[in-house]
Every structure is written in C-alpha cells, then in structure tokens.
Amino acid sequence: MQVPPFSLQKQLSQIGQELDSAVWRVINSGHFIGGEEVKNFEKSFAEACNVSYSIGCNSGTDALVLALRALDIGPGDEVITSSFSFFATAEAISNVGAKPVFVDVDPINYLLDLRLIKQAINSSTKAILPVHLFGCPIDMTELVSFAREKGLKVIEDCAQAAGSSWGGKSVGSMGDAGCFSFFPTKNLGAAGDGGAVTTNDPELAQRIRQLAVHGMPRRYFHTEVGYNSRLDSIQAAILNVKLPLLPKWIRERQKIAEQYNDLLEGLPGIELPFSSLENDHVHSWNQYVIRVKDIPCFDEIGEDNSGQAKEIICSNLPNSKARDWLKRSLEEKGVNTIIYYPIPIHLQPAYKELESNSISLDNTERLCSQVLSLPIFPELTIEEQEHVVNSIRQLVQRK
Ligand SMILES: Cc1ncc(COP(=O)(O)O)c(C=O)c1O
C-alpha cells in the first residue's frame, strides 16, 4: 500500500464537478481579475474568521509583506518571530527592509516561547510575528496583551492554520493583521497560489488593498510604490466552493490526529505532538508532526548517509540520523512522510550574514533534527493510517 503525505485525488472525486463549473463560470464571464467571485470570497472569508475585512492577494508570502508594509514596518525595525517555520515567515520581514529577530520555540508545542520574547525586545522592536505552526494556535491572549503593553504590533502567520482558533476566536482576528495562505496543501487550498490578509482595522484594510494594486487608490493615481498582488478570480471561484467545507475538513483532520494519538501511544523513541488544548481552542491539524528521539534499536540498524548535504550546511545541528533513517525506512514500506523543516531559518545560507542576537535557538535546532510529518489530509482512510502506524511500530520495535 502506498500512502502519500497529502492527496487531493479523493477531494476531486467529491467536488470536482463543482470546481469545474466554478472555473468555467469565470472563464465564460471574461472577468479574470477582481469581480464578484473575489468580492464574495473576501466577504465569506471575513465572516468565517469573524473579522471586518479580508483582502485577497497572490500568496501567503505576499499577505505577510502587505501586512508588514501597511503597518509601516521597514528599514531599522526589528520583528520578533520563529526560526522554526517556513522560510517565507522571515523572508517577508527582510523583504520590507526590516530585521527578523528569532526567538526559540517551546519544545512541547513548537510555537514561539512567549517567556523568551521579553529578552529579545529592544528600542528597534516594532512587532511580533507569531506562527500558528502546523495549525496549532499560539496563546493569543497572553501574546496580544504583552504586545499591547509594549506598544508592539502583532502580525499572525496563519498560513497553516485556516480553521484554528484561540479562546473561541479565529486565528487572524486577534492581532493587528492575520496572514493566510491558500497554497494547495493548506487547510483551505486553491488550485495554485493565493492568500489573504484579515484585519478589523478599516484604515489598515484600505492601505493593504491599495498596496496590493500598485499603491493605487484610484485608477492610474499612485500614492506609494506597491505590488501587483491580487487573488485571481479563478482561484477565488475555487475557494468559494471549498470554504463551506472547511469546518468539516477540520473535524476530519482532528479525528485523524486523535486516531494517530491513540495508535502511536507508547511507541519507543517517538514523541507525539502537543494536542491537549482546552475546549475553546481549536487545532486544525494542517500537519501531524512527531518527534523521533532515541529509537532504541537504531544503533544496530546502521548508518544513514542521506543526510550528508544537510550536515555540511548545518554542522551545528543536532544529529538527525534516527529520524532520517525512519523516514527512509518508511518510504520503503510505502509510507511517505515530509520533514517540516530540516533546517531552521537562522541557519539557512540566505541568512548567513544576519547578525544574530545571541539568543539560544537550541529547541528549534533540536526539533529540525527530530521532526517528521505523517500523512494527514481529510480523506485519509483508517486503513491507510493503520498502515502508517504499523510500519512505524515494526521499525521502532525491531529488537
Ligand atoms: C508558516 C508559513 N508562512 C508563510 C507561508 C507562505 O505562504 P505561500 O506559500 O502561500 O506564499 C507558508 C507556506 O508554506 C507557511 O507555511
């Protein structure tokens, strides 16, 4: 049996026809940029997140750039964020001319450690950019109250967390701006790139809207240098079909995560992801990420040479051999997993010149050498899940 890490095939067999007519509706209308589909999606997505405004754009990366620019964050400013994320989180900060300042993550939930943020703040700090990584919401009550006390802006990276909430409030509705990605593998995925910024601030919403269209408040009149970053009508039409299904898909993801928790419990060397959120917080499980620690029988099984390139780039990363071996051995059994993320952002070659703030990022570095994302998507069957778990069990209990 082959189990992919992610698949859209079954989803297509369920809603393929609706998607087909949605796409043809746009093509037949000749309205490829803007128009009703985009307007409707922005309205429905704002409602789904319980915010006043949602502005569609070209990608999650652009959503971050637009939010940062609209909040006047630029050269000379520092933004506190996590190095245990997709590169775009920090890239957006750099692209507006500001400096990403990395703070370590909590090793239990893999999210920014709020206690450590305090040590990273200085007079240049302008904002905090938390990531609701893998769909797990960060404690926004504490984060927002701390940020307000210090006069800092909060930009939520919700790229992996459509459908997540904290204290009954949707992610993207608690900071100054929320940035979503509709990349196909996300909880709410388009058929290509897409993104949105959410906010309750009317002036910020207006500025983002203008920046996304060449800094143009009215036709051929440009008040600032902006971007061409629009959610295109075909993507909006696809998202309009999918958005009503998001709550059901999140419930299915949650059920899969619970099943993994039950099936994997007690396996040697494997640590399960944090999942004990209280009832009014919702984890949307974009990824189910285990940590591969000391597999008892690993030493006897032997070496893993596949990690060589990684080790050359990141010689200071802890040993990832057990995890890399498990990944490769699972592949041989038809179980395809992904490593999110093998190299922390601060150790990427692109950031070798970045002045470090000498804060330890040990948890981040350890996680990068241990994490493994198991297959998860709403249509994953129990048989497929059992194959994943049985394969892991056979490998880690080989002795
Ligand atoms: C945490 C995080 N932030 C930002 C992005 C960027 O989103 P996009 O790929 O839509 O530009 C991603 C996408 O993978 C992400 O996972």
PDBQT file of the ligand as one rigid body, heavy atoms in Angstrom, charges set to zero:
ROOT
HETATM    1  C1  LIG A 401       4.132  29.245   8.057  1.00  0.00    +0.000 C 
HETATM    2  C2  LIG A 401       4.060  29.735   6.644  1.00  0.00    +0.000 A 
HETATM    3  N1  LIG A 401       4.150  31.056   6.402  1.00  0.00    +0.000 NA
HETATM    4  C3  LIG A 401       4.074  31.543   5.157  1.00  0.00    +0.000 A 
HETATM    5  C4  LIG A 401       3.900  30.729   4.066  1.00  0.00    +0.000 A 
HETATM    6  C5  LIG A 401       3.866  31.301   2.704  1.00  0.00    +0.000 C 
HETATM    7  O1  LIG A 401       2.677  31.033   2.014  1.00  0.00    +0.000 OA
HETATM    8  P1  LIG A 401       2.664  30.944   0.422  1.00  0.00    +0.000 P 
HETATM    9  O2  LIG A 401       3.322  29.678   0.023  1.00  0.00    +0.000 OA
HETATM   10  O3  LIG A 401       1.213  30.971   0.074  1.00  0.00    +0.000 OA
HETATM   11  O4  LIG A 401       3.388  32.137  -0.077  1.00  0.00    +0.000 OA
HETATM   12  C6  LIG A 401       3.782  29.351   4.272  1.00  0.00    +0.000 A 
HETATM   13  C7  LIG A 401       3.602  28.434   3.137  1.00  0.00    +0.000 C 
HETATM   14  O5  LIG A 401       4.031  27.320   3.124  1.00  0.00    +0.000 OA
HETATM   15  C8  LIG A 401       3.872  28.837   5.585  1.00  0.00    +0.000 A 
HETATM   16  O6  LIG A 401       3.766  27.526   5.825  1.00  0.00    +0.000 OA
ENDROOT
TORSDOF 0
